[in-house]
Amino acid sequence: MSSVRIECIANEGYRIGESPVWDEKEGALLYVDISGRKVCRWSPVTRQAQAIPVDAPVSSVALRKSGDYVITLGTKFAALKWKEEQVTTITQVDKDKPNNRFNDGKVDPAGRYFAGTMAEETRPAVLERHQGSLYTLFSDLSVVKHFDQVDISNGLDWSLDHKTFFYIDSLSYSVDAFDYDLQTGKIGNRRSIYKLEKEESIPDGMCIDTEGKLWVACYNGGRVIRLDPETGKPLQKVDWNFCTEALAHVHQAGQAAASLLTLLEALT
């Protein structure tokens, strides 16, 4: 995996593009524009993007078994019916923190929706600290809080054997691992597997590839770092400084990079 081809697929003036999810049934790429308050769907056939406006910052999107989508909207888990452009609240978290909102979220191998919160930023990466938490929405619509005292809840994914959960709290500059129980969704035994240096910028979104290696996107760093979670060593760095025009309207590089760019060789 010595080379990575980067292709701009959408340049719609997104403010914070995040949460890329492939919808196989629709043959389309889903993603969100957090502060633009839009859920987007891009077709590789038409090369066009559609968008559904919502009434609060929307930070992640997931597929629903019954059809359509679940989103994290403000501090709510909500259902989105695409054709009807209808949003229905499932449940709300952090009710005692009106300045909070959800950030990154992803569905685990058993279909549970993990997502974390943070305080609203006064400017990028500047916010009231330790206000966030990590939650899971279960299929019966119950919600569990795993822990709090989070600064910016961000990238998350699972090992290929489903025994490890990986997680980023951005301002810790750390990629962390937890023991993971697939049957119950419980996590434990937190430890750091990689600490970023300040010059590598702030860790943001994250995903795992078919070789079990982690890709961590660096906010304000113009790069994605490939890590070996077993050794904690960086394996590769991919810079996209040459395509800053395509990313000019995206100030958060976490999963925004993957939302707007196809990292074909890297992520498949």
C-alpha positions, -999 to +999 in steps of 0.1 A: +000+000+000+027+025-011+005+048-031-030+063-025-051+080-052-071+109-040-100+121-061-124+150-053-159+138-057-179+168-044-171+204-039-204+219-028-191+245-003-196+223+028-188+239+061-180+207+080-184+175+060-182+143+081-195+108+086-191+090+053-213+059+050-219+038+019-256+030+013-254-002-008-291-003-014-292+032-028-257+029-044-248+062-028-224+078-004-240+094+027-224+121+047-233+152+068-225+189+068-225+196+106-227+233+108-244+235+074-272+214+089-276+190+060-276+153+055-262+146+020-263+117-004-239+116-034-245+093-064-214+079-083-237+075-113-250+110-116-220+126-099-245+148-081-253+153-044-287+157-028-292+173+006-319+172+033-319+203+055-323+198+093-329+222+122-298+216+142-261+206+138-261+171+124-229+152+130-233+116+119-256+093+099-262+055+100-282+030+080-314+017+096-323-020+091-360-011+084-349+014+058-338+051+057-314+065+083-306+074+119-288+106+126-272+124+155-289+158+156-280+183+182-281+161+213-307+138+199-306+104+182-333+109+154-348+089+125-347+104+091-370+094+063-352+105+031-381+107+006-404+125+030-376+147+044-391+138+078-371+138+111-384+121+142-367+122+176-358+089+191-342+101+223-321+129+237-290+130+258-271+157+278-303+174+286-285+194+314-260+208+289-278+230+264-244+241+248-236+205+239-240+186+206-232+152+192-200+148+172-188+116+155-208+084+155-207+049+140-226+016+141-208-013+158-206-048+143-238-058+161-258-028+149-255-006+180-250+031+173-220+046+192-218+084+193-202+110+215-209+146+225-189+178+230-195+214+239-200+238+210-168+254+198-162+291+201-137+286+173-122+254+159-109+232+187-116+258+213-145+250+237-155+244+273-136+212+282-148+179+297-184+185+288-189+155+265-198+118+269-198+086+248-232+069+243-246+038+226-281+036+212-294+000+213-319-016+189-346-014+216-340+024+216-324+024+250-293+045+256-262+037+277-235+062+287-201+046+288-181+076+303-181+114+305-154+141+309-148+140+271-135+171+253-142+164+216-156+129+211-144+118+177-131+089+156-142+054+165-141+019+149-137-018+158-110-044+151-116-070+124-121-097+151-145-074+169-126-077+202-112-042+204-129-008+202-108+022+190-117+057+201-104+093+199-110+122+222-093+148+200-077+171+226-061+141+243-039+137+212-044+100+217-058+070+198-072+047+225-082+011+226-107-007+248-116-044+252-149-049+235-177-074+242-196-080+209-225-097+228-232-069+252-216-038+236-196-032+268-161-016+267-133-016+293-096-016+299-089+017+282-053+023+270-035+046+246-020+029+215-007+060+198+001+096+210+002+122+183+029+149+184+017+185+183+032+189+148+010+160+135-021+182+145-053+171+162-066+135+157-101+135+144-120+109+123-108+073+121-115+041+102-100+006+099-089-010+067-091-046+054-056-053+069-067-042+103-047-010+103-062+023+115-064+055+094-065+087+115-073+120+099-056+150+114-076+182+118-058+213+104-029+190+094-039+181+058-030+145+063-042+110+072-019+087+092-020+049+089-013+031+122-006-004+133-028-008+164-008-038+176+026-021+176+014+015+179+037+025+151+028+049+122+030+031+088+022+057+063+012+094+060-010+107+031-010+145+026-035+163+005-022+198+008-022+200-030-060+199-031-067+225-005-090+244-029-114+214-029-113+214+009-114+252+014-149+251+030-141+221+052-124+233+084-126+199+102-105+173+086-117+143+106-140+123+084-145+153+062-116+141+041-133+108+035-167+125+029-154+146+001-125+124-012-124+088-022-093+072-007-098+042-028-066+022-022-064+033+014-098+023+027-107-007+006 
